[in-house]
């Protein structure tokens, strides 16, 4: 498979790293449409996920599905 390449500011960036793998594309698009993917995580799908990014995904899932925030669980505003 040929790599997708994007020329940006005289540098070359591999654009395929920003796209989900083909086997995950349908599910990722569905999650994005439901608002489950925070804005800061809509690129770099093939990069390693940090603990912080994973926590953002989990907390966003809880917020979207239940309407509760982290403050709701801790009892603090």
C-alpha positions as CSV (number, residue, x, y, z in Angstrom):
1,X,0.0,0.0,0.0
2,X,1.4,3.3,-1.0
3,X,1.7,5.9,1.8
4,X,-0.3,9.0,1.6
5,X,1.9,12.0,1.6
6,X,1.0,15.6,2.4
7,X,3.3,18.5,1.6
8,X,3.0,21.1,4.3
9,X,5.2,24.2,4.7
10,X,8.0,22.7,2.6
11,X,8.0,19.6,4.8
12,X,6.6,16.2,4.1
13,X,4.2,14.7,6.5
14,X,2.7,11.2,6.4
15,X,-1.0,11.8,6.3
16,X,-2.0,8.1,6.7
17,X,-0.9,8.3,10.4
18,X,-3.8,10.7,11.0
19,X,-6.4,8.2,9.6
20,X,-7.7,5.1,11.4
21,X,-6.7,1.7,10.0
22,X,-9.2,0.4,7.4
23,X,-10.5,-2.3,9.8
24,X,-11.4,0.4,12.4
25,X,-12.7,3.1,10.1
26,X,-16.5,2.4,10.4
27,X,-16.4,2.2,14.2
28,X,-14.2,5.4,14.5
29,X,-16.5,7.4,12.3
30,X,-19.5,6.2,14.3
31,X,-17.7,7.2,17.6
32,X,-16.9,10.6,16.1
33,X,-20.5,11.1,14.9
34,X,-21.8,10.3,18.5
35,X,-19.3,12.8,20.0
36,X,-17.4,10.2,21.8
37,X,-14.0,11.3,20.5
38,X,-12.7,14.5,22.1
39,X,-11.7,17.2,19.6
40,X,-8.0,16.9,20.5
41,X,-7.9,13.2,19.6
42,X,-9.3,13.2,16.0
43,X,-5.9,13.0,14.4
44,X,-3.0,10.6,14.9
45,X,-5.1,7.4,15.1
46,X,-2.0,5.2,14.4
47,X,0.1,6.8,17.2
48,X,0.4,5.3,20.6
49,X,-2.3,6.3,23.0
50,X,-1.1,7.9,26.3
51,X,-2.8,7.3,29.6
52,X,-4.0,10.9,29.6
53,X,-5.6,10.5,26.2
54,X,-7.2,7.2,27.3
55,X,-8.6,8.9,30.4
56,X,-10.0,11.7,28.2
57,X,-11.8,9.1,26.0
58,X,-13.2,7.3,29.0
59,X,-14.4,10.5,30.7
60,X,-15.9,11.8,27.5
61,X,-17.7,8.4,27.0
62,X,-19.2,8.7,30.5
63,X,-20.2,12.3,30.0
64,X,-21.9,11.6,26.6
65,X,-23.7,8.4,27.8
66,X,-24.7,9.5,31.3
67,X,-24.5,13.3,31.3
68,X,-22.2,13.0,34.4
69,X,-18.9,14.8,34.7
70,X,-15.9,13.9,36.9
71,X,-17.3,16.4,39.5
72,X,-20.5,14.3,39.7
73,X,-18.4,11.3,40.8
74,X,-16.2,13.1,43.3
75,X,-19.0,15.2,44.8
76,X,-17.0,18.3,44.3
77,X,-18.1,21.2,41.9
